[in-house]
């Protein structure tokens, strides 16, 4: 089963960039890398996904290593509203997203 | 669109009682699923459905039943509640039937039901 490894917690100053790393050394060739985040007392929400190329959207950027064994979620300017648990996710079985414990991001004003 | 809605928001049960957690979506999504989240943990898949009339087990199905009679609704039944089922329950839906599809297939989550079993 493809699993991911993330740091338990990270801190960032407000309005500075944040790089959230994820290792997924057992990823298969067709697995998309998904990122979700969970704000306090809410359900998870989709952030971004990608396969091989770097991806950008209005929320974040995703940088994927050439060997696809790691990736980095980039928040360009952290705000207090970005304080959340960030999950790096690979497909698990036919229809499961394995969430793991994620990285708790603290944003310091 | 209301998105994914869950009722109730909070529930307290006694050991051995049964109840149904409700989940509905108005996005005409084929795929729906139930997760549970224990304190300090990530989400774990309980059951999922790839369309009306089709359900399957996830990672932690024991003690739970589901059915999918319509595209919109996917209720989760606790047959005989146990303290180990104290958790926050999230329902999710997505357009396609396979969440690991190459196109990414974003999942939409409900606000959760906080269940305590005494």
Interface residues (C-beta under 8 A of the other chain):
Chain A: X30 X31 X32 X34 X36 X41 X42 X43 X44 X45 X46 X49 X51 X87 X90 X91 X92 X94 X95 X96 X97 X98 X99 X100 X101 X102
Chain B: X4 X31 X33 X35 X40 X41 X42 X43 X44 X45 X48 X50 X56 X58 X59 X90 X92 X97 X98 X99 X100 X101 X102 X104 X106 X107 X108 X109 X110 X111 X112
